[in-house]
């Protein structure tokens, strides 16, 4: 699970975190009533490129009860409504070394307590993250902090380990004390994203019908690909490798409707993994804050600290 991170890898991780943090805060500054999620995401993604990195996944703008995985697709968009609670989730990579970070903006002023609870949960988790800490204890401190404020953690959303060109590298870091993780510890060489989600709803998410994010699975197709599908898949492999992408990133080459249709067909044939939007089961409001941590032998680097969460 963990490996040695050489000086060059750490340098690239730190730079990815610097860019991601600035892009996250820039995205937050664009969030306002009546604004287009597409416009925000495209500006954030371009900011990452202009800063010398690449998006590690599409910018996510998830509103109110939508907890995660909404990005405008090739054919759709949403407009931020009055009084919205908006999650801005951003990833950047430098040569495949990834930073993943998020924050929440409250446009209505009615969810300050929820945002405070989740932000404090991330701060509390950051306070105990080190080599050797149990994943169970990270979840315990996140849950206890959120509950102390009268809210619930979202139990089926979790933090995760990160690998080179892999946003989710296998290890989950639950936002509650999961006894299945009681012996799992963070080790030197691990890169982890810790992302508390809190809600005033039921405390778990379900899949919605919208899918605008995909990633290459590396598997062979279940049935033969058409020539058009094969060309599109090769474009995905070359440009994104195993990182998540959105069909709107392919609209320039394929056209919006074709990009959307081909992605859906490739997912049905098993060569792309689809990420449906995730919605709070009780339609409760969800808040999220997230940092990326690089675990070293005698140090922890919070690569995304800069900015609003510093």
Secondary structure, 3 states (H helix, E strand, C coil): CCCCCCHHHHHHHHHHHHHHHHHHHHHHHHCCCCCEHHHHHHHHHHHHHHCCCEEEEEEEEEECCEEECCCCCCCCCCECCCCCEEEEEEEEEECCEEEEEEEEEECCCCCHHHHHHHHHHHHHHHHHCCCCCEHHHHHHHHHHHHHHCCCEECCCCEEEEEECCECCCCCEEECCCCHHHCCCECCCCCEEEEEEEEECCCCCEEEEEEEEEEEECCCCCCCCCCHHHHHHHHHHHHHHCCCCECHHHHHHHHCHHHHHHHHHHHHHCCCEEEEEEEEECCCCCEEEEEEEEEECCCCEEECCCCCCCC
